Amino acid sequence: MWKVLKEHPQYFPPEKDIRGTFEWVWRVACTRLFAWEDGMLIPLADNLNHDDGYIRYESEYKCVLEEISKNNKGDTDYRDFSNESHPTFEFEKARFYRTRLQKYLDNSEENKKIEIDSIWELDEELKNYRSSSDEEDTRVIGELTSEEEDEYETSTDLEIRDEPDSYFILTTGVRTGFKKGEQVYNAYGRLSNRDLLLDYGFTLENNRYDALYFRIWNTRSTKTGLLLPDDYEQKQWKTDGHLIDDVSELYTLKRKKLNTQIFSYFRASTDFSAPELAGIDPPIYYGTPCLPKLEIYVIEKILALYSEIERYFTTPLEYDLQLLSTNLPIRERNAIIYRIGQKSIMENQKAMLEKLKKILEANDNGAPIYKHLVEKTNEELLSVYPFRYYLKSLKSNQISSLYPL
């Protein structure tokens, strides 16, 4: 956009600050619009603050809403359109964002050991539960958790009615509600603290959608490894006529989700002449785990990469947590919350990899991979749960008698 303005001053006089006006309009559009496809600015509704809930948007004629209010069914209360006073619905239970396994364990007998040897043995039992955690959801951020889809979900093709006698409605769903006297919130989306900070200027403590992002140079680049702050400053890819996505891959880390794409990257870039991999041939396919010795080697590389990222954390997590407990200015507080989130995600990721590494080392020493559960406690089940697809895939791919199934 800036290039167009510079090349055509006859249409965009510099003294009119057209760039500043455009950027202001763009920020308004990015932070205030409802329903991106249609681009609606809704007075008053765009003043609602963000919270982690499930909010749906509807558009309907008043006469239709009045008719619906007479026969009010379902989990949305349309009786405000009945022109009559009415008591409010009983307040719904608060939402708890839990995985299928957490919900299953909540319903299991207290202190009862679950006698299984591998985490995937629970797959059939877990089919009866709906996840409300995006950390076991394989879809992209911005979509619904499985708890919020199917019978709860309305059409995404919102038909906008611009007649005077029509309404744009925000409704709550799936155990989202507001008690009398509480602030009414909107939900801007499944946004990490980075997204919230850049687009809206605030962060959330314990944001379940928080994520840590980093980039690695791909094979179309002359460089390798992690993109460093200096790389972002120099933007060499622009000089070469590329976009950043042409020469690098973006990776996302969540608190309790194993990023298998980073495993694929290191498998594909492994030097199989390394002493640690003596006698191991490159796998035919790099997308899934195969040999425990190779996977241990890959985990070591990932841990080294994460340690390199941590070098750019100039303060320890404990320092930030202590700082957050003080009376900080609001902008500094939001920055500290963001920092805490990044460091917590990295700590959790490293702990997960160390746990997975121990399972692989046992397998490499002769223990069957289908007997990776030892203590069979709830704590162990929860710690291994993020690896269930990875370990099941490893079991399927192990074909050598040197690596018992």
C-alpha positions as CSV (number, residue, x, y, z in Angstrom):
1,M,0.0,0.0,0.0
2,W,2.8,2.4,0.9
3,K,4.5,1.7,-2.5
4,V,1.2,2.7,-4.3
5,L,1.0,5.9,-2.4
6,K,4.5,6.9,-3.2
7,E,4.3,6.1,-6.9
8,H,1.0,8.0,-7.5
9,P,1.3,11.3,-5.6
10,Q,-1.1,12.9,-8.1
11,Y,-3.9,10.7,-6.7
12,F,-2.6,10.5,-3.1
13,P,-1.1,13.9,-2.1
14,P,1.4,13.4,0.8
15,E,0.2,16.5,2.6
16,K,-3.2,14.8,3.2
17,D,-1.7,12.0,5.3
18,I,-3.7,9.4,3.3
19,R,-1.6,6.6,4.8
20,G,-2.4,7.6,8.3
21,T,-6.1,7.8,7.5
22,F,-6.0,4.4,5.8
23,E,-4.2,2.8,8.8
24,W,-6.8,4.3,11.2
25,V,-9.7,2.9,9.0
26,W,-7.9,-0.5,8.8
27,R,-7.5,-0.7,12.6
28,V,-11.2,0.2,13.1
29,A,-12.2,-2.5,10.6
30,C,-9.9,-5.1,12.2
31,T,-11.0,-4.5,15.8
32,R,-14.7,-3.4,15.3
33,L,-16.3,-5.4,12.5
34,F,-18.8,-8.2,13.1
35,A,-19.0,-11.1,10.5
36,W,-15.9,-10.6,8.4
37,E,-17.6,-11.7,5.2
38,D,-20.2,-8.9,5.3
39,G,-18.2,-6.3,7.2
40,M,-20.8,-4.9,9.7
41,L,-20.2,-2.1,12.1
42,I,-22.8,-2.4,14.9
43,P,-23.1,0.6,17.1
44,L,-22.8,-0.2,20.9
45,A,-22.1,-3.9,20.2
46,D,-18.6,-3.0,19.2
47,N,-18.0,-1.5,22.6
48,L,-18.4,-4.9,24.4
49,N,-15.2,-6.1,26.0
50,H,-13.7,-9.6,25.2
51,D,-14.0,-12.6,27.4
52,D,-13.6,-16.3,26.9
53,G,-17.1,-17.5,26.2
54,Y,-19.3,-18.8,23.4
55,I,-21.2,-16.0,21.6
56,R,-23.3,-16.4,18.5
57,Y,-24.5,-13.8,16.0
58,E,-27.9,-13.8,14.4
59,S,-29.9,-11.4,12.2
60,E,-33.7,-11.7,11.9
61,Y,-36.9,-9.7,11.3
62,K,-38.7,-8.4,14.4
63,C,-42.0,-10.2,13.5
64,V,-40.1,-13.5,13.3
65,L,-38.5,-12.9,16.6
66,E,-41.8,-12.1,18.2
67,E,-43.2,-15.4,16.9
68,I,-40.2,-17.4,18.2
69,S,-40.6,-15.8,21.6
70,K,-44.1,-17.2,22.0
71,N,-42.8,-20.7,21.7
72,N,-39.3,-20.2,23.3
73,K,-37.4,-23.5,23.0
74,G,-33.7,-24.3,23.0
75,D,-30.9,-22.7,24.9
76,T,-31.5,-19.1,23.6
77,D,-33.9,-16.9,25.4
78,Y,-35.9,-14.8,22.8
79,R,-38.5,-13.6,25.3
80,D,-37.1,-10.0,25.2
81,F,-39.1,-9.7,21.9
82,S,-42.4,-10.8,23.5
83,N,-43.1,-7.3,24.9
84,E,-43.9,-8.8,28.3
85,S,-41.9,-8.9,31.5
86,H,-40.6,-12.4,32.5
87,P,-38.3,-13.9,35.0
88,T,-34.8,-14.8,33.7
89,F,-33.7,-18.3,33.0
90,E,-31.8,-20.1,35.7
91,F,-28.2,-19.2,35.3
92,E,-26.3,-21.9,33.5
93,K,-23.3,-23.8,34.9
94,A,-20.0,-22.2,34.3
95,R,-17.9,-23.6,31.5
96,F,-14.8,-25.7,32.2
97,Y,-12.4,-26.2,29.4
98,R,-11.3,-29.8,29.7
99,T,-10.1,-32.6,27.4
100,R,-12.1,-35.8,26.9
101,L,-9.7,-37.6,29.2
102,Q,-10.2,-35.0,32.0
103,K,-13.9,-35.4,31.7
104,Y,-13.6,-39.2,31.7
105,L,-11.5,-39.1,34.8
106,D,-13.9,-36.7,36.5
107,N,-16.6,-39.4,36.1
108,S,-14.4,-42.3,37.1
109,E,-14.4,-43.7,40.6
110,E,-12.2,-41.7,42.9
111,N,-8.7,-43.1,43.4
112,K,-9.4,-46.1,41.2
113,K,-6.5,-47.2,39.0
114,I,-7.3,-47.6,35.3
115,E,-5.8,-50.9,34.3
116,I,-4.5,-50.2,30.8
117,D,-1.0,-50.4,29.3
118,S,-1.2,-47.8,26.6
119,I,-3.1,-44.5,26.4
120,W,-4.9,-45.3,23.2
121,E,-6.8,-48.1,24.9
122,L,-9.1,-45.4,26.2
123,D,-10.1,-44.3,22.7
124,E,-13.4,-46.2,22.7
125,E,-14.4,-44.9,26.1
126,L,-13.5,-41.3,25.2
127,K,-15.8,-41.3,22.2
128,N,-18.6,-40.7,24.6
129,Y,-17.1,-37.3,25.7
130,R,-17.0,-34.0,23.9
131,S,-13.8,-32.0,24.2
132,S,-14.0,-28.3,25.2
133,S,-10.2,-27.9,25.0
134,D,-8.6,-26.7,21.7
135,E,-5.3,-28.4,22.8
136,E,-6.6,-31.8,21.5
137,D,-8.4,-30.2,18.6
138,T,-6.5,-30.7,15.3
139,R,-8.2,-27.8,13.6
140,V,-6.9,-24.3,13.3
141,I,-7.3,-21.6,15.9
142,G,-10.4,-19.6,15.1
143,E,-12.7,-22.6,14.8
144,L,-14.9,-24.1,17.4
145,T,-14.1,-26.8,19.9
146,S,-16.0,-30.0,19.4
147,E,-18.2,-29.1,22.3
148,E,-19.4,-26.0,20.4
149,E,-20.3,-27.6,17.1
150,D,-23.0,-29.9,15.8
151,E,-26.3,-29.4,17.6
152,Y,-25.0,-26.2,19.2
153,E,-23.8,-24.7,15.9
154,T,-25.8,-22.3,13.8
155,S,-25.2,-21.6,10.1
156,T,-22.0,-19.6,9.4
157,D,-23.8,-18.0,6.4
158,L,-25.3,-15.1,8.2
159,E,-28.0,-13.5,6.1
160,I,-27.8,-9.7,6.8
161,R,-31.2,-8.0,6.9
162,D,-30.9,-4.2,6.4
163,E,-34.6,-3.4,6.6
164,P,-35.5,-1.0,9.5
165,D,-37.6,-3.7,11.2
166,S,-34.7,-6.2,11.6
167,Y,-32.3,-6.9,14.4
168,F,-28.7,-8.0,14.8
169,I,-28.6,-10.2,17.9
170,L,-25.7,-11.5,20.1
171,T,-26.7,-14.7,21.9
172,T,-24.9,-16.9,24.3
173,G,-24.5,-20.7,24.0
174,V,-23.0,-23.8,25.5
175,R,-23.0,-22.8,29.2
176,T,-22.1,-19.2,28.6
177,G,-24.2,-16.7,30.6
178,F,-24.1,-13.5,32.6
179,K,-25.5,-13.0,36.1
180,K,-27.6,-9.9,36.9
181,G,-25.3,-7.0,37.4
182,E,-22.3,-8.5,35.6
183,Q,-20.6,-7.0,32.6
184,V,-21.9,-8.4,29.3
185,Y,-19.0,-9.6,27.1
186,N,-18.5,-10.5,23.5
187,A,-15.9,-13.1,22.4
188,Y,-13.6,-11.8,19.7
189,G,-12.4,-15.3,18.7
190,R,-9.9,-18.0,19.7
191,L,-7.0,-15.5,20.0
192,S,-3.6,-15.9,21.6
193,N,-2.3,-13.1,23.8
194,R,-0.1,-12.1,20.9
195,D,-3.1,-11.6,18.7
196,L,-5.0,-9.8,21.5
197,L,-2.1,-7.5,22.2
198,L,-1.4,-6.6,18.6
199,D,-5.0,-6.1,17.6
200,Y,-6.7,-4.9,20.8
201,G,-4.0,-3.8,23.2
202,F,-4.7,-6.2,26.1
203,T,-3.9,-9.7,27.2
204,L,-5.7,-12.3,29.4
205,E,-4.2,-14.3,32.3
206,N,-4.4,-18.0,31.8
207,N,-5.6,-17.6,28.2
208,R,-6.5,-21.1,27.1
209,Y,-5.8,-20.1,23.4
210,D,-2.4,-18.7,24.1
211,A,0.4,-19.8,21.8
212,L,4.1,-19.3,21.1
213,Y,5.1,-18.7,17.5
214,F,8.4,-19.1,15.8
215,R,9.8,-19.5,12.3
216,I,12.4,-21.8,10.8
217,W,14.1,-21.3,7.4
218,N,12.9,-23.8,4.9
219,T,14.8,-25.4,1.9
220,R,14.0,-22.4,-0.4
221,S,16.2,-20.2,1.8
222,T,20.0,-20.0,1.8
223,K,19.8,-20.0,5.6
224,T,19.0,-22.7,8.2
225,G,17.7,-22.8,11.7
226,L,15.7,-20.3,13.6
227,L,14.7,-16.9,12.3
228,L,16.4,-14.5,14.7
229,P,15.4,-10.9,15.6
230,D,18.1,-9.5,13.3
231,D,16.5,-11.5,10.4
232,Y,13.2,-9.8,11.0
233,E,14.9,-6.4,11.1
234,Q,16.9,-6.9,7.9
235,K,14.0,-8.5,5.9
236,Q,16.5,-10.0,3.4
237,W,13.7,-12.0,1.8
238,K,12.1,-8.8,0.5
239,T,15.4,-7.8,-1.2
240,D,15.4,-11.2,-2.9
241,G,11.8,-10.7,-4.0
242,H,10.2,-13.2,-1.7
243,L,7.5,-13.2,1.0
244,I,8.5,-14.4,4.4
245,D,6.2,-17.5,3.9
246,D,8.2,-18.4,0.8
247,V,11.4,-18.9,2.7
248,S,10.3,-20.0,6.2
249,E,7.7,-22.1,8.0
250,L,5.7,-20.9,11.0
251,Y,5.4,-23.2,14.0
252,T,2.9,-22.9,16.9
253,L,3.4,-24.2,20.4
254,K,0.5,-24.7,22.9
255,R,0.8,-25.5,26.6
256,K,-0.2,-29.2,26.4
257,K,-0.1,-30.1,22.7
258,L,2.7,-32.0,21.0
259,N,3.7,-30.2,17.8
260,T,4.4,-33.1,15.4
261,Q,5.3,-30.8,12.5
262,I,8.5,-29.8,14.2
263,F,9.4,-33.5,14.5
264,S,8.9,-33.9,10.7
265,Y,11.2,-30.9,10.1
266,F,14.1,-32.3,12.1
267,R,13.6,-35.9,10.7
268,A,13.9,-34.5,7.2
269,S,17.0,-32.4,8.1
270,T,18.8,-35.1,10.1
271,D,22.4,-35.9,9.3
272,F,22.3,-39.7,9.4
273,S,26.1,-39.9,9.5
274,A,26.0,-38.6,13.1
275,P,27.5,-41.1,15.6
276,E,24.3,-41.3,17.5
277,L,22.5,-42.7,14.5
278,A,25.1,-45.3,13.5
279,G,23.5,-48.1,11.6
280,I,20.2,-46.3,11.0
281,D,19.0,-45.6,7.5
282,P,16.9,-42.6,6.6
283,P,13.2,-43.5,6.8
284,I,11.1,-43.6,3.6
285,Y,8.6,-41.1,5.0
286,Y,9.5,-38.3,7.5
287,G,6.0,-37.4,8.5
288,T,5.5,-40.0,11.3
289,P,7.8,-41.6,13.9
290,C,9.5,-44.9,13.2
291,L,12.6,-45.8,15.2
292,P,13.0,-44.8,18.8
293,K,16.7,-44.0,18.5
294,L,15.9,-41.5,15.7
295,E,13.1,-40.0,17.6
296,I,15.3,-39.5,20.7
297,Y,17.9,-37.8,18.4
298,V,15.1,-35.5,17.0
299,I,13.9,-34.6,20.5
300,E,17.4,-33.6,21.5
301,K,17.5,-31.3,18.4
302,I,14.1,-29.8,19.3
303,L,15.1,-29.2,22.9
304,A,18.3,-27.4,21.7
305,L,16.1,-25.2,19.4
306,Y,13.8,-24.4,22.4
307,S,16.8,-23.5,24.5
308,E,17.9,-21.1,21.7
309,I,14.5,-19.5,21.8
310,E,14.7,-19.2,25.6
311,R,17.9,-17.2,25.3
312,Y,15.8,-14.3,24.2
313,F,13.8,-14.4,27.4
314,T,15.8,-11.8,29.4
315,T,14.1,-12.6,32.7
316,P,13.1,-15.9,34.4
317,L,9.5,-16.9,34.7
318,E,9.6,-16.5,38.6
319,Y,10.7,-12.9,38.2
320,D,7.7,-12.1,35.9
321,L,5.3,-13.8,38.2
322,Q,6.5,-11.8,41.2
323,L,6.4,-8.6,39.1
324,L,2.8,-9.4,38.1
325,S,1.8,-9.4,41.8
326,T,2.8,-5.7,42.1
327,N,0.8,-2.6,41.2
328,L,1.9,-2.3,37.6
329,P,0.7,0.3,35.0
330,I,-1.9,-1.3,32.7
331,R,0.4,-1.5,29.6
332,E,3.3,-3.0,31.5
333,R,0.9,-5.5,33.1
334,N,-0.3,-6.7,29.7
335,A,3.3,-7.0,28.5
336,I,4.2,-9.1,31.6
337,I,1.1,-11.4,31.2
338,Y,2.2,-11.9,27.6
339,R,5.8,-12.8,28.7
340,I,4.5,-15.2,31.4
341,G,2.4,-17.0,28.8
342,Q,5.4,-17.4,26.4
343,K,7.7,-18.7,29.1
344,S,5.0,-21.1,30.6
345,I,4.3,-22.6,27.2
346,M,8.0,-23.2,26.6
347,E,8.5,-24.8,30.1
348,N,5.6,-27.1,29.5
349,Q,6.8,-28.1,26.0
350,K,10.3,-29.0,27.4
351,A,8.8,-31.0,30.2
352,M,6.5,-32.9,27.7
353,L,9.5,-33.7,25.5
354,E,11.5,-35.0,28.4
355,K,8.6,-37.3,29.4
356,L,8.3,-38.5,25.8
357,K,12.1,-39.0,25.6
358,K,12.0,-41.4,28.7
359,I,9.2,-43.5,27.0
360,L,11.3,-43.7,23.8
361,E,14.5,-44.6,25.7
362,A,12.6,-47.5,27.5
363,N,11.4,-48.7,24.1
364,D,14.9,-48.5,22.6
365,N,16.1,-50.6,25.5
366,G,13.6,-53.3,24.8
367,A,10.3,-52.2,26.5
368,P,7.3,-52.7,24.2
369,I,5.8,-49.3,23.2
370,Y,2.3,-50.6,23.9
371,K,3.3,-50.8,27.6
372,H,4.3,-47.2,28.1
373,L,2.0,-46.7,31.1
374,V,3.8,-47.8,34.3
375,E,2.2,-46.2,37.3
376,K,-1.4,-46.0,35.8
377,T,-2.3,-43.0,37.9
378,N,-4.4,-40.1,36.7
379,E,-1.3,-37.9,36.7
380,E,0.5,-40.3,34.4
381,L,-2.5,-40.7,32.1
382,L,-2.8,-36.9,31.8
383,S,0.9,-36.4,31.1
384,V,0.9,-39.1,28.4
385,Y,-2.4,-38.1,26.8
386,P,-0.8,-35.4,24.4
387,F,1.3,-38.2,22.9
388,R,-1.5,-40.7,22.2
389,Y,-1.5,-40.2,18.4
390,Y,2.3,-40.0,18.2
391,L,2.8,-43.2,20.2
392,K,0.1,-45.1,18.3
393,S,1.7,-44.1,15.0
394,L,5.1,-45.2,16.3
395,K,3.6,-48.6,17.2
396,S,2.2,-49.0,13.7
397,N,5.4,-48.0,12.0
398,Q,7.8,-50.2,14.0
399,I,8.5,-53.2,11.7
400,S,12.0,-54.1,12.7
401,S,12.4,-56.9,15.2
402,L,15.1,-54.8,16.9
403,Y,12.3,-52.5,18.1
404,P,9.6,-54.5,19.8
405,L,6.0,-53.4,19.4
